[in-house]
Amino acid sequence: MVVCHRNAVTMNRSTPGKPRQASRPGGRGRESLAARRERAGRICARLSASFPAAACSLDFASPFQLLIATILSAQCTDRRVNMVTGPLFRRWPTADRLAAAPPRELEETIRSTGFFRAKAKSILGCCRGLTEEHGGEVPRSLEALVKLPGVGRKTANVVMGSAFGEATGVVVDTHVGRIARRLGLTRHGDAVRAERDLVACLPRDQWIAFSHRLIELGRTICTARKPHCAACPLEPLCPRKGVAAAKASR
Ligand code: SF4
């Protein structure tokens, strides 16, 4: 596939001598699945070269700790979650101990992560489920994880990928969803639909690393408000869908 930069100018064959703007990859017409897979493979290669060590930035020492930390990370930075989980796990180190925590005390401990009442309810329900259904252990199964109270597909994929090393799907958080849309790998704002598009075009052995690397890109270069496309390793492969419109609306 020919790769074209946004400002590249080619000669128009129908009117010799007249320059025209070249199209960006995935930016005009409907890209076939085969073409999208090929482009996605090259995106993975560039992400690997730029962010070789990208990994989960939540602190955890066990699948249980990662599960609880991921529930806490909704609408909150991983840095803030890491400040809370140390004291949390020192006080309630296991699922059965945490399941028995007084709700008000748990709420106070996690208050700074935001939405603390809903999160406390999710954590207590999740820990009761772990204790009653799984002997206090985190199940190594996406299907079993999503049946736990307060655990959605994203949280389950985080645990399966980063705690167990199993690629059951692609974690679609706010960074991954936004950048995947800009890259033209999905057009869906809904995380489940976006994940379906991503697993269809990404090699399975890239599912876990892709999310970690895109999150790193989203924190540093392809930020929500102002993507720094000139500094982006994916620039030659990106149609920047929605980027111009976002700038115009500011
Ligand atoms: S920074 Fe620009 S070129 Fe890079 S992924 Fe985001 S929108 Fe595409």
Boltz pocket constraint, residues with backbone or C-beta under 6 A from the ligand:
constraints:
  - pocket:
      binder: B
      contacts: [[A, 179], [A, 182], [A, 183], [A, 221], [A, 222], [A, 223], [A, 227], [A, 228], [A, 229], [A, 230], [A, 232], [A, 233], [A, 234], [A, 235], [A, 238], [A, 239], [A, 240], [A, 241], [A, 243]]
      max_distance: 6.0
